[in-house]
Amino acid sequence: MASEPRKTKAGNWEVFVYMGRDSEGKQIRESSTFDTKKEAQRWARDKELEKETGILMEFANMTFKQYIDRWFDEYVDEQLSPVTHDRYYNVLYHQVLKMLGKLKLKEIQPAHIQSYLTSIRKRGGSTKTQQYHYAIISSALTYADEMNYIYQNPIQNVRKPGGKTQRKVTKKKKKVKAINRDMLKKWLEFVQDYDQYLFDYCYIAINTGMCLEEMIGSRWKDLNFSKGIITVEQVAVYVIGRGTVFKETPKAADRFRKIPISDSLANFYRGIWKRQQEMKMHLGDEYKDHNLILCKDDGEHYAPRTVQNKIRKAREAGGFPDWITSHIFRHTFASLFLAENKNIKELQKLLGHSSYVITADTYSHFLKKDFERARNDISKAVGSVFSVQD
């Protein structure tokens, strides 16, 4: 339920939306301020729809092109072979997006997809070509459906070229996985000898819950050892045609997300710092100091796709399951955190989710208080699995 937008003394419009209750029965209320009343009302409607459907409206409001950029970053770059990646890229960026790219993800209808497939035939394309393009669009939209970016997959009502429409099925969201304690111990022991950068990445990820882009973008200036926190201010984003670029993370209420770090994690960071100083002395002017916590020996960053490939090669070399990807460590952080009887509202803050509903929907199956105790609880959970020797 949303409040009626009210005008503030500053002349802006403020609106509140009630998102339910947390695990302790307390009301969850989200608010935001806008320049116009109409914008405030639109935001409130989106938040209420988000509550009812579990759909995160900031994703649903993306254009189809923006979504495809994200899909490549989250899935195609990580899960598919370079050959398949290039084929998908050529079909989507050189053909599909020219016709459908400006549509909002939530506005794509079966008729839009059918029109695109018909245009292939009108240009002289074969049924086989139509089927191939259909399969790629279906793969992209199915992922959006599974990730709750859309409420209903429009491809389900599109007749497959040369065949029938997909059978409409009841939507059932997949439960996210996490690495169990025994496998996590084996994984960390393996990567510690296999790849130092990858070991540093994995250990920090399971202690902080940061995602790949946040990890690559983390700088020493974001770390506050005296307060025991790291602030998430910058992310690394792959932009087609430009490569990896660094961008400021979105703020919540004009504040960046802060994550508590334990004493043991602080010591781990100090170990990385010490190795970097040694490399600076060794390389001299050849060292490129970008203030990054995780970087190559010469100070440069790794591209997100390169880190994903490092994880893939490590899991193949060690005989680990293929669902161990860059994002699994964020899920593992959540499972370890909840195993220490922490509430989901606190987890929402640490992960930076915009809504309690999204966090609960994603991680409640891991469940079996507060920010000040969180740093030691996380360290205790990780320490029970793996301890780093000084």
C-alpha positions in Angstrom: 0.0 0.0 0.0 1.4 3.4 -1.0 0.8 6.8 0.6 -0.4 9.8 -1.3 2.6 11.8 -2.5 3.2 14.9 -0.4 5.1 18.0 -1.2 8.2 18.7 0.9 9.5 22.1 2.0 12.1 21.9 -0.7 9.4 21.7 -3.3 9.9 18.0 -4.1 7.3 15.2 -3.9 7.8 12.4 -1.4 6.0 9.0 -1.3 6.1 6.0 0.9 5.3 2.4 0.0 4.7 -0.4 2.6 6.4 -3.6 1.4 5.2 -6.0 4.1 6.9 -7.1 7.4 10.3 -8.5 8.2 11.1 -11.7 10.1 10.5 -9.9 13.4 7.1 -8.6 12.4 8.2 -5.0 11.8 6.8 -3.0 8.9 9.1 -2.5 6.0 8.6 0.9 4.4 10.5 2.3 1.4 10.4 5.9 0.3 11.8 8.2 -2.4 11.6 11.8 -3.5 10.9 13.1 -7.0 10.6 16.4 -8.8 7.0 15.9 -9.8 3.9 14.3 -8.3 3.4 12.2 -11.4 6.9 10.7 -11.1 6.2 9.8 -7.4 3.0 8.1 -8.3 4.7 6.1 -11.1 7.4 4.9 -8.7 4.8 3.9 -6.1 2.9 1.9 -8.7 6.1 0.1 -9.7 7.0 -0.7 -6.1 3.6 -2.1 -5.4 3.8 -4.2 -8.6 7.2 -5.4 -7.5 5.8 -6.4 -4.1 2.9 -8.4 -5.7 4.8 -10.1 -8.5 8.4 -10.3 -7.2 9.5 -8.5 -10.4 12.2 -5.9 -9.9 10.9 -3.0 -11.9 14.2 -1.3 -12.5 15.0 -4.3 -14.7 11.6 -4.6 -16.3 11.9 -0.9 -17.3 15.2 -1.5 -19.1 15.1 -1.4 -22.9 15.5 -4.8 -24.6 19.0 -3.7 -25.7 20.0 -2.8 -22.1 18.7 -6.1 -21.0 20.7 -8.0 -23.7 23.8 -6.1 -22.6 23.1 -7.4 -19.0 22.3 -10.9 -20.2 25.7 -11.1 -22.0 27.5 -10.0 -18.9 25.6 -12.3 -16.5 25.1 -15.4 -18.6 26.4 -15.5 -22.2 30.0 -14.4 -21.3 30.2 -16.9 -18.4 28.3 -19.9 -19.5 28.6 -20.3 -23.3 31.6 -21.1 -25.5 33.3 -18.2 -27.4 31.9 -19.6 -30.7 28.3 -19.6 -29.4 29.0 -16.1 -27.8 30.0 -14.7 -31.2 27.0 -16.3 -33.0 24.6 -14.9 -30.4 26.2 -11.5 -30.6 26.0 -11.3 -34.4 22.3 -12.3 -34.4 21.2 -10.0 -31.6 23.3 -6.9 -32.0 23.4 -6.9 -35.8 19.8 -7.9 -36.5 17.3 -8.4 -33.6 18.1 -5.2 -31.7 17.8 -3.0 -34.7 14.1 -3.8 -34.7 13.3 -4.6 -31.0 16.2 -2.9 -29.1 14.3 0.3 -28.1 11.3 -1.5 -26.7 11.1 -1.8 -22.9 11.7 -5.3 -21.7 8.3 -5.4 -19.9 6.5 -4.2 -23.1 7.7 -6.9 -25.5 4.7 -8.8 -26.8 4.4 -12.0 -28.8 3.3 -9.8 -31.8 6.7 -7.9 -31.7 8.6 -11.2 -31.9 6.3 -12.6 -34.6 6.8 -9.5 -36.7 10.6 -9.8 -36.4 10.5 -13.5 -37.5 8.2 -12.5 -40.4 10.7 -9.9 -41.5 13.3 -12.6 -41.8 11.1 -14.4 -44.3 10.3 -11.2 -46.2 14.1 -10.6 -46.6 14.4 -14.1 -48.1 15.5 -15.9 -45.0 14.8 -19.6 -44.6 12.7 -21.4 -42.0 15.9 -22.7 -40.5 17.2 -19.1 -40.1 13.9 -18.1 -38.5 14.2 -21.1 -36.1 17.7 -20.1 -35.1 16.8 -16.5 -34.4 13.7 -17.7 -32.5 15.9 -20.0 -30.3 18.3 -17.2 -29.4 15.5 -14.8 -28.5 13.8 -17.6 -26.5 17.1 -18.2 -24.6 17.4 -14.5 -23.7 13.8 -14.1 -22.6 13.7 -17.4 -20.7 16.7 -16.1 -18.6 14.8 -12.9 -17.9 11.8 -14.9 -16.8 13.9 -17.2 -14.5 15.6 -14.1 -12.9 12.2 -12.4 -12.3 13.0 -9.5 -14.6 9.6 -10.1 -16.4 6.3 -11.4 -15.1 5.5 -13.5 -18.2 7.6 -14.7 -21.0 6.2 -13.5 -24.3 8.0 -16.1 -26.4 5.6 -18.7 -24.9 2.8 -17.5 -27.2 4.9 -17.2 -30.3 4.5 -19.9 -32.9 7.9 -21.5 -33.6 8.7 -21.2 -37.3 7.7 -24.5 -38.9 6.0 -25.7 -35.7 3.6 -24.9 -32.8 3.5 -22.3 -30.0 5.3 -23.2 -26.9 3.3 -25.0 -24.3 2.4 -22.5 -21.6 3.6 -23.6 -18.2 3.2 -22.4 -14.7 6.1 -20.2 -13.7 8.3 -21.8 -11.1 11.3 -19.9 -10.0 14.5 -21.9 -9.6 16.1 -21.9 -6.2 19.6 -20.5 -6.2 22.5 -22.8 -5.2 25.3 -22.3 -2.8 28.6 -24.2 -2.2 28.3 -26.4 0.9 31.0 -26.2 3.6 32.8 -29.4 2.6 33.1 -28.4 -1.1 33.9 -24.8 -0.2 36.9 -26.0 1.9 38.1 -28.1 -1.0 37.6 -25.3 -3.5 39.5 -22.7 -1.5 42.4 -25.2 -0.8 42.5 -25.9 -4.6 42.5 -22.3 -5.8 45.0 -21.2 -3.2 47.6 -23.3 -5.0 46.1 -22.8 -8.5 45.8 -19.1 -8.9 46.6 -16.4 -6.3 44.3 -13.8 -7.8 41.4 -16.2 -8.0 42.0 -17.3 -4.4 41.9 -13.6 -3.2 38.7 -13.0 -5.2 36.9 -16.1 -3.8 37.9 -15.5 -0.2 36.8 -11.9 -0.3 33.6 -12.7 -2.1 32.4 -15.3 0.4 33.3 -12.8 3.2 31.5 -9.8 1.8 28.9 -11.0 -0.7 30.1 -8.5 -3.3 29.4 -9.4 -7.0 32.0 -9.7 -9.7 31.7 -6.1 -11.0 32.0 -4.7 -7.4 35.0 -6.9 -6.6 36.9 -5.8 -9.7 36.1 -2.1 -8.9 37.0 -2.2 -5.2 39.8 0.3 -4.3 42.0 0.7 -1.3 40.4 4.1 -0.7 37.1 2.3 -0.2 38.5 0.3 2.8 38.3 1.8 6.3 40.4 -0.5 8.6 39.7 1.5 11.8 35.9 1.3 11.3 36.0 -2.3 9.9 34.0 -1.5 6.8 34.4 -1.5 3.0 32.2 0.8 1.0 30.9 -0.2 -2.5 31.4 2.9 -4.6 32.7 1.7 -8.0 31.9 -1.2 -10.3 33.6 -2.5 -13.4 31.3 -2.8 -16.4 32.0 -4.3 -19.8 30.8 -1.9 -22.6 30.7 -3.3 -26.1 33.1 -1.3 -28.2 34.9 0.2 -25.2 36.0 -2.7 -23.1 35.9 -2.5 -19.3 35.0 0.8 -17.8 34.6 1.9 -14.2 31.3 3.5 -13.0 30.0 4.8 -9.7 27.5 2.5 -8.1 23.9 3.7 -7.5 23.4 5.3 -4.1 20.6 4.5 -1.7 19.3 7.6 0.1 22.5 9.4 -1.0 24.7 6.8 0.7 26.9 4.1 -0.7 26.5 0.5 0.6 28.8 -0.4 3.5 29.9 -3.9 4.3 31.4 -4.9 7.6 34.7 -6.7 7.6 36.1 -8.9 10.4 39.6 -8.7 11.9 40.6 -11.8 9.9 39.4 -10.4 6.6 41.2 -7.1 7.4 44.4 -9.1 7.9 43.7 -10.8 4.6 43.4 -7.4 2.9 46.7 -6.4 4.5 48.4 -9.4 3.0 47.3 -8.4 -0.5 48.5 -4.8 0.2 51.9 -6.1 1.2 52.3 -8.2 -1.9 51.3 -5.2 -4.0 53.9 -3.0 -2.4 56.5 -5.6 -3.2 55.4 -5.7 -6.8 55.6 -1.9 -7.0 59.2 -2.0 -5.7 60.0 -4.7 -8.2 58.4 -3.1 -11.3 59.1 0.5 -10.5 57.6 2.8 -13.2 56.2 -0.2 -15.1 53.6 -0.7 -12.3 50.3 1.0 -13.1 48.8 2.1 -9.8 45.0 2.4 -10.1 44.4 1.9 -6.4 42.7 -1.4 -7.1 42.5 -4.1 -4.4 42.3 -7.0 -6.9 44.6 -6.5 -9.9 47.2 -8.1 -12.1 50.9 -8.1 -10.9 51.4 -4.9 -12.8 48.4 -3.1 -11.2 46.1 -3.3 -14.2 42.6 -4.7 -13.8 41.2 -8.0 -15.2 38.1 -7.8 -17.4 35.0 -9.4 -15.9 35.0 -12.0 -18.6 38.6 -12.9 -17.8 37.8 -13.6 -14.2 34.8 -15.7 -15.3 37.2 -17.7 -17.5 39.6 -18.1 -14.6 36.8 -19.6 -12.5 35.8 -21.9 -15.4 39.3 -23.2 -15.9 39.8 -23.8 -12.2 36.6 -25.7 -11.8 37.5 -27.9 -14.8 41.1 -28.5 -13.6 39.8 -29.4 -10.1 36.8 -31.5 -11.2 34.3 -29.1 -9.6 30.6 -28.8 -10.9 29.9 -26.4 -13.7 27.5 -24.3 -11.5 30.5 -22.8 -9.7 30.5 -19.4 -11.4 31.5 -15.9 -10.3 28.0 -15.3 -8.7 27.9 -18.5 -6.7 30.2 -16.9 -4.1 27.6 -14.2 -3.4 25.0 -16.9 -2.9 27.4 -18.8 -0.6 27.9 -15.7 1.4 24.1 -15.4 1.9 23.8 -19.0 2.9 26.6 -18.8 5.5 25.2 -15.5 6.8 21.7 -17.0 7.3 23.2 -20.2 8.8 24.3 -17.9 11.7 20.6 -17.1 12.4 20.7 -13.6 10.9 17.5 -12.1 9.6 16.8 -11.5 5.9 16.4 -7.7 6.4 20.0 -7.5 7.5 21.1 -9.6 4.5 19.2 -7.2 2.2 21.4 -4.3 3.4 24.6 -6.2 3.0 23.8 -7.4 -0.5 22.4 -4.0 -1.6 19.0 -5.3 -2.8 16.5 -2.5 -3.3 13.7 -4.6 -1.7 13.3 -7.0 1.2 10.9 -9.0 -1.0 13.7 -9.7 -3.6 16.1 -10.9 -0.9 13.5 -13.1 0.9 12.3 -14.6 -2.4 15.9 -15.5 -3.4 17.4 -16.7 -0.1 14.7 -17.6 2.3 15.3 -21.3 1.6 18.7 -20.9 3.2 17.2 -19.7 6.5 17.3 -22.5 9.3 21.0 -9.2 14.4 22.3 -6.6 13.5 25.1 -4.7 11.6 27.5 -4.4 14.6 27.5 -8.2 15.1 27.5 -9.1 11.4 31.3 -8.8 10.8 32.2 -11.4 13.4 29.3 -13.7 12.5 30.4 -13.7 8.8 34.0 -14.4 9.8 32.9 -17.2 12.2 30.9 -18.8 9.4 33.8 -18.6 6.9 36.4 -19.5 9.5 34.6 -22.7 10.4 35.2 -23.8 6.8 38.6 -22.4 5.9 41.2 -20.4 7.8 44.0 -18.4 6.2 47.5 -18.9 7.5 49.5 -15.6 8.1 
